[in-house]
């Protein structure tokens, strides 16, 4: 069977609901003109700071064969428009496709293309752990199936359609991450993607400021299982350990499949052991079967990731050999990266984002790291930035994380406007004030860190994206080139 991939004719039919007679050439949509190349179709968005319409000519100069636009652009090219009753028999490329909304056109094209193909679709949502779950699940499925999955965090109204438009008839599984700002978002994404299997990781007070309440977050996540088809085709893979997720079984016509640490779950685990930077070891139970698995995922909390990917593999009909091999070789630790630091220190870079649950998990990993692993004993330093968009949970969340620092680390550098909350939580739980440092921003945190850094320290760096905590990691990587470099005579 010949491979069926998206063509310009498909794209136009999806947007305009009529198909041109020609242009069966394969295309791939882009939203960044810098990525234009032959065969690209550039969707020009009018952003708050950048207007893609100003880059249509640039996209064409790099080989893009069409652009989807909302307004006139200073480019000489043939143009078709939504509302045209008849498409011209002959048009030259590059082509301008005029629409009322470039975003809605992208979504319409993705919806149309999804209806032309029939992969098994897995949707993944939850407050924490979506991206890693997506990556590990896809890797497990790839042991037997041809799988397409969204890259990075392509989990919104733009990224998900872009992923869908990369589908071909060769793909047997499509694994999608689905994020939400407010209730209704996941329902909309599911309407486009039409998932058969839904995986819910958890419901936490993450981005609660936008959603309004944790109950609203739960309702928003529940939209995924509500969109699933009836059993046996539909399967809802639910976290038994999270009562809000567990309750979602009552709101779906799909078959519930529970995972967790409880023996009441369909798939459950015990004897979870953190091996530090070498991953985790755990025992899985499924029916009368049990087996030990070692996976290269960091931290005890990764046991839930193993459970989700294993559940997806079981639902997909994989045998244990394929699942275990997929888990064993899935070196997917997108969020937290361990790298050598100055003077034999170790940097745990978890700067992608932060919430109380994910920061507590990172602190648990910091706790689990032993002085072995080829390193001399050293102190543990937590460099933590503000956790934003927590709404009414802001104070309690920061106090809880600060308290956890006291039992894990010997030094705390709290960064940002909410740093006093972290500091107060740490002091209340026993960390001496002389070991608590407050920095207004990442730059000041770098200076403080340079002042207290000792050989063989382990440094966890984490905070919300807006805190720019990654600049601390970059400074450590080039410490001798900064103004706050450590003394040359400091021992290695």
N, C-alpha and C positions, 0 to 999 in steps of 0.2 A: 504494500500500500504506500503510495506516495505521501510524503510528509505534507501536511496541510498547515501552513502558517499564515499569519495575518497579511493580507494584501491591501494595496491602496483602495481597491474596489470594495473590500470588506469594510474598511474604515469609513469610506464615504456612505456605504449602505447603513452602517450603524448610526452615523450622525444624521443623515438626510432621509433615511427610510426609502431610498430608491438606489438602484445599483447602476453604475455606469457600464457601458459595453466593454470598455478596455481597462487598462491599469491593473492587471493581475500580478504586478510585480510585488514581491515581499517588502514589507515596511516594518519599521519599529518606531514607536512614538517616543519623543523626548520632551522635556520641559526646560532643558538647559542648552542654550545654543552652542555652548562650548563643547558639547558632546555630539554635535552634528557631524554626520558622515554620510556617504552615499546610502540611500534607502531610508533615511530618517524622516519622520514627520514631526515638525516642531509645533507644539501647542504653546501659543503665546498667552501668558497670564498677565493680568494687570495687578501686580503686587503693591503693597503699601510703599515700598521703597524702590522697587525695580519693575519696570514695565517691559515685558517680553516683546512687545510689538516693536520696540526700538532695536531688536536684535534679529529680526526676520531676515534682513539682507545678509547678516553675518552667517546665519544658519544655511541659507541658500549657497553662499560662497564656499561652504565646506561640504556641499553635496546633498543637503536635505532636498527632498523632491516635492515636499508640500509643507504648508504651514496653516494651522488653524488659527484664525484671527477674529477679533471682535470689532475692530475698527479699521479704518483705512491705514495703509502703511506705504511709505515711499519706495515701493518696489514695482518694477515693471514685470507683471506676470498675469496669466489668465486667472480668472476668478469664478468660482461657483458659490452659490449662496443658499442657505437654508430657506425654504419657501419656493425655490425654483420649481416650476411644474415639470419642466423637461430639462434633462442634462444634455449639454451639447455632445454631438457625435465625436467631435475632434477638439482636443485641447492639448496644449503643450505643457511640459513640465519645466521648471517647478510650478506648482499650482497653489493658489490661495483659496482656502475654504472659509467663507465668512459665516459666522454663527453668532447668536445672541450671547452665548456664554461658552468660553473655551473649556471651563471646568465641566460644565454639563455635557458638552460634546464629548469630552474624554470619557466621562462616566457612561454616556449612552453607547459609545463604541465598545466599551468593556462589557456592558450588559449584553449587547448583541453578540459579541464574540464568544462570551461564555455559553450562550445558548446554542452555538454552532458545534461545540465540542462537549465531550462527556467524560472529563476526568473525575476521579473521586476527590472531593474537596474537603479539606480539614480546616476549620476556622479555630483560632486560638485567641482567647482573651483572658483578662484578669488584671489585677492591680500590679502584681510583681511577677516577673519570670516569663513573660510572654516570648521575648526574643530568643532566649536560650532554649526554651521548650520547643520553639519552632525549628531552630537549627538542629537540635539533637533528634527530634522526631523525624525531620526530613532525612537526616543521615541514616537513621535506623531503617526507614522505608527504602532508601536507595540500595540496600542490600539485595532487594528483589525487584523493585519497581523503578520506572523512569519518573523522576520527581522534579517538579518545578516548585520553588519556594521563594517568597519575597526576600529581597536583600535588605540588610540593615534593619531599619525600623519603618519599612514601607507599609504602615499600618493604618493610613488615614484615607480620606476621600480622594486624594491624589495618588498616593503610593499604591494602594490596592488595585485601582484600575490599570495603572501602568504594568503591574505584575500580571494581571489577567491577560493583557494584550500581548504578552510574551508567550502565551500558551500555544502549543501545537498539538496535533492529534497524536503525536508520539508520547505525550505526557500521560501517565496513568494516574498520578496523584498530584494534587496542587495543595500546598501547605501555606496558609495565610495567617498572618498576625493581624488582629483587629483591635484598634485602640478606640477610646472614647474621650470626649470632653464633657458631653452632657448626654442624658438619656435620649435615645433616638438615633445616635450615631451608629451604633452597631447594627441596629435594625436596618439602616440604610445600606451599610456595607454588605450585610448578609443578603439583602435583596439583590444586589449586583452579583455576588459570588455564588449564591445558592449552595451553601455547604451541606454535606451529608453527615459529617462528624464535627462535633464541637467539643473543645477542651477548655475548661475553666480552671485557671490556676488558683485564684483566691480573690477575696474582696477585702481591701484594706483602705485606710484613710489616706489614699494617695490622690492628689489633685482634687481634694474634697472641696477646696475653695471654688472650683469651677462647677463641680457637680451639685454642690449644695449640702449634701449629707451622705453618710455611708449607706443609708437606705437607698438613696438615689443612685449611688454607684452600683449597688447590688441589682437594682432594677435595670440599669443600663447593661450590665454584663449578662443578665438573664435573657436579654433579647436574642443572644446567639442560640441558646437552646430552644427558645420559642420559635425560631426560624427553621429548625431542623425538620426533615421529613419524618414520617411515622416509622416506627420499627417494622421490619428489621433493617431497612435501609438507613434510617437515622440512628445515630448513637451519640449520647451525651456523656462525655468522660468528665466526671465531677470529683472534686476534692472532698473526700468524706470528712477530713479533719477541720474543714471550715464550715460552720453551721449554715452560713448564708448560701454557700455553694451547694451544700448537701440538700438544702430545701428546694433548689431549682429543679430537682427531679419531679416535683409535683406540677411543673409548668411546661412540660415538654411531652410531645407524643413520641419522641425518640426513646430508644432503650437506654436507661441509665447504666453507666459502668463506673463504679466507685473505686477510687484509689486513695491510699493514705497509710497512716501508721496504725490504724485500728484493724483488728482482725475481723471486724464486721464489713470491711470493704471487700470488693471482688478481688482486687490486687492490693496486697499490703506488704509492708517491710518492717523489719526489726534488725537488731544487731548492726546499726549504722555506725561506722567508724570513719572519722576524718583522718586521712593520711597526709595532711598538710598540703604541700604543693604537688604531691603525687596523686591527689584525687580522693575518692571515697571508696569504701568497701561496705556492702550491705547484703542482707539476705532478703530475697523476694519470695512471696507466697502467692500462689494462684491455684485455687481449688486444692487438690491433694499434692500439687507439685511445689517444690521449693528449691531454690538454687542461690548460690553466692555469686555476686557480681562485683567487679572492680571497674570504676569508671573515672576517667580523667577530668572530673568536674570538681571545683573547689568548694569546700564547706559542706557541713552536714545538711544545710538547707537544700543542697542539690539532690538529695534523695527524692524530693518531690519531682524534680525534673526527670530523673530516671524512671519514676513511676509513670509519669505522663507519657514519655516516649515509649515505654514498654507497653502501656495500655493501648496506644495507637497501633503498635506493631501487632499485638494480639488481635485487635479488631480488624486489622488488615489481613489477617491470616498468616502472619509470619510464624515460623517455628522458633524455638528458643535459641537454636544455634545462630540464626540470622540476627535475632534481637541482641543477643549477648555480644556478637561480633560488632554490630553497629554501635552499641554503647561503649565497647572497649576502645574502638578506634575514633570515637567522636571527640576530638580534641577541640571542643567548642566552649571557650570561656570568653565570650565577647565582652562582657562587662568588666571583669576584673583581670588585670594583667600583672603578673609578677615579673620584675626586672631588677637587675643589679643596680645598686645605688653607690654613691661615693663612699670610699673607705669601708668596703665590704658590707655596706648596709643593704637592705632589701626593700624595694619600693612595691607596695601593693596599690596599683593604680586602678581605682574604682570610681573614676571621676565622671563617668557618663551622666549620672543623675543620682538623686538620693531621696529616700523617703524613710520614715522610721523603720518599717520592716526590712528594707534592703540594707540599711545601715546597721541594724542589729545583726543581720546575717553576716555582713562583712566583719563586724567586730567578733562574732563567733569564730570566723575563720582565723582572725588574728590571734584569738585565744588558742586555737588548735595547733598553730605553728609551733613546733618544738625547736629546741636549740640544736637538734641534730641536723639532718639534711645537709651535711657538709659544711655547716656554719658554726662559728663560735657563738656562745650565748650572748645575747644583746637585749637591750630594752625594747619595749613595744611602745610606739608613739602613734597616737590617733590625731590626724589633722582633718578636722571635720568642718565643713561649711554649712551655711543655713540650708535647711530643708524647707522649700517653699510650697505655697499653695495648699497648706494644711488646714486653713480655716480655723474653726474653733478648736482643732486638735493641735494647734501650733505649740502652745506652751507645754501641754502634757507630752507630746511627742518628743520635743527637745529635751525635756527633763528625763524622760525614760531612757533616751539614748545616752545622755550624759551620765546617768547612773550606771549604765552598762559599761561605759568606758572605765569607770573606777575599778571594776573587777577584772579588767582585761589589760589595760595599758598602764605604763608608768608615767607617761606624759600625755597631756592633751593640749593641742593648739586649736582653739575654737575660732572660726572665721566668720565675720559678717555681723549684721545688725542683731541677729538672734543668738550670737555667741554667748552672752551672759546667761541665757537659759541653759545651754549645754554645760557651761562652767558651774552653774548652781547645782544642776543635777549630779555632776561628778563630785562636787564637794560634799553634798548631802549624803552621798553614798561612800564617802571615805577617802577620796583622792585628796592628798595634801594640797592646799592652795599654792604652795611654791612650785608645784608641778602642773599647774593650770595656767595657760597663757591665752590671752585674748588678742585677736588681730582684726582690724576693721576690714581688711581685704586680703586677697591672695598675695599681693606684693609684700605686705607687712608680715604675712605668715611665712614667707620665704626667709625673711630676715630673722624671725624668731627661730625657725627651724635650724638655720645655720648656726645660731648661737648655742643651741642645746644638743645638736647632733653629735653622736659618738660612734666609734667603730662598731659594726655588727648590729646596729639598731634595725628594727623592722618598722617601717613607716606605712601606715594605712592612710590614703588620701581619698576623701570622698566628700561630695556636696552636690547641690542642685546645679544644673547646667549654667544658670545665670551667675553663679559664683566664680566661674572660670578657674576651677581648681586644677585643671590640666596645666595651667601655667606653672604651678608648683612642681609638677612632675617634670616639665621641660627644664625648669631651673635646676633641679637636682641632677638631671642628665648632663648638664653643662655647668656644674657648680663652680669649677675653678675659673670659669670665664665671667662670673658674676661679681658684683661689688661685695657680696657677702660671703666670699669664698672662705672655706675653712683654712686654718693655719697650715702652712706647708709642713711644719714639724709634727703635725698630728700623726700618731702611729697608725699603720694599716691594720 
